Amino acid sequence: MPRLSEVIAALDALWPPEQAEGWDAVGTVCGDPDAEVGRVLFAVDPVQEIADEAVKLGADLLVTHHPLYLRGTTTVAASHFKGRVVHTLIKHDIALHVAHTNADRADPGVSDALAGSLDLRVVGPVVPDPADPAGRRGLGRICELDRPLTVRDLAARAAERLPATAQGIRVAGDPEALVRTIAVSGGSGDSLFDDVRAAGVDAFLTADLRHHPVSEAREHSPLALLDAAHWATEWPWCELAAAQLDEISDRHGWDLRVHVSRTVTDPWTAHAASSPASSPTDASGAPN
């Protein structure tokens, strides 16, 4: 079995920590570099439910996309939920490693996995990494469809292919408009609106879209927007990452078992669709 330091070196080669955003907190949170690793679990969120799953699985390493301590801390006391996660992992000799915006920028990365789950053909990044001469790394991905789909049908495909969540897929724009090209970005993507518009695509699928940026984006162009749950847009990366580590393990002859958590850690748990009867009406009772 490989040592933790060897596995981390392999993960850092996939997602170099220096490619993370300056505000990010990536890398190893806890773990003994000399400890042997026989089982690895990939997940999106380092929450208690995932830590408990890692214990039950007998994992030696938990790799998550989201950081545990994004803004730093002065305590890992178990009186706080993040401290309890750390205590649980250390008590059971489980290391925690984070690949966040460095995995977003990687080739292949989070948005490549999202595109792959929707059968989209990746053309290039939305925001290229200037340090990448091949022009493959960067934020988001510009994609092509094998055949045009309406916005409605594309949303239905996303709802079918991405992990099920209470939110599902929200749409802004004409449901019957045809989509030939689309930009995708795993996680929160409304900061990319200007770059997506400049790319000239027909639609943009991402997560965490807010009222004002969406309203302004719709005023600027006919770009259709598809808003999925944050967790759902990033979970496909776990399968991609696990496959990458499996390949490395085979190449090195490591006795390593790699798993992907199917636990839904999206925080939203239910959704109630609005009733037409609740629409505002004028004094005559007619819809406004």
Rosetta blueprint (number, residue, H / E / L):
1 M L
2 P L
3 R E
4 L H
5 S H
6 E H
7 V H
8 I H
9 A H
10 A H
11 L H
12 D H
13 A H
14 L H
15 W L
16 P L
17 P H
18 E H
19 Q H
20 A L
21 E L
22 G L
23 W L
24 D L
25 A L
26 V L
27 G E
28 T E
29 V E
30 C E
31 G L
32 D L
33 P L
34 D L
35 A L
36 E E
37 V L
38 G L
39 R E
40 V E
41 L E
42 F E
43 A E
44 V L
45 D L
46 P L
47 V L
48 Q H
49 E H
50 I H
51 A H
52 D H
53 E H
54 A H
55 V H
56 K H
57 L H
58 G L
59 A L
60 D L
61 L E
62 L E
63 V E
64 T E
65 H L
66 H L
67 P L
68 L L
69 Y L
70 L L
71 R L
72 G L
73 T L
74 T L
75 T L
76 V L
77 A L
78 A L
79 S L
80 H L
81 F H
82 K H
83 G H
84 R H
85 V H
86 V H
87 H H
88 T H
89 L H
90 I H
91 K H
92 H L
93 D L
94 I L
95 A E
96 L E
97 H E
98 V E
99 A L
100 H L
101 T H
102 N H
103 A H
104 D H
105 R H
106 A L
107 D L
108 P L
109 G L
110 V H
111 S H
112 D H
113 A H
114 L H
115 A H
116 G H
117 S H
118 L L
119 D L
120 L L
121 R E
122 V E
123 V E
124 G E
125 P E
126 V E
127 V E
128 P E
129 D L
130 P L
131 A L
132 D L
133 P L
134 A L
135 G L
136 R L
137 R L
138 G E
139 L E
140 G E
141 R E
142 I E
143 C E
144 E E
145 L E
146 D E
147 R E
148 P E
149 L E
150 T E
151 V H
152 R H
153 D H
154 L H
155 A H
156 A H
157 R H
158 A H
159 A H
160 E H
161 R H
162 L L
163 P L
164 A L
165 T L
166 A L
167 Q L
168 G L
169 I L
170 R E
171 V E
172 A E
173 G L
174 D L
175 P L
176 E L
177 A L
178 L E
179 V E
180 R E
181 T E
182 I E
183 A E
184 V E
185 S E
186 G E
187 G E
188 S E
189 G L
190 D H
191 S H
192 L H
193 F H
194 D H
195 D H
196 V H
197 R H
198 A H
199 A H
200 G L
201 V L
202 D L
203 A E
204 F E
205 L E
206 T E
207 A E
208 D L
209 L L
210 R L
211 H H
212 H H
213 P H
214 V H
215 S H
216 E H
217 A H
218 R H
219 E H
220 H H
221 S L
222 P L
223 L L
224 A E
225 L E
226 L E
227 D E
228 A E
229 A L
230 H H
231 W H
232 A H
233 T H
234 E H
235 W H
236 P H
237 W H
238 C H
239 E H
240 L H
241 A H
242 A H
243 A H
244 Q H
245 L H
246 D H
247 E H
248 I H
249 S H
250 D H
251 R H
252 H H
253 G L
254 W L
255 D L
256 L L
257 R E
258 V E
259 H E
260 V E
261 S L
262 R L
263 T L
264 V L
265 T L
266 D L
267 P L
268 W L
269 T L
270 A L
271 H L
272 A L
273 A L
274 S L
275 S L
276 P H
277 A H
278 S H
279 S L
280 P L
281 T E
282 D L
283 A L
284 S L
285 G L
286 A L
287 P E
288 N L
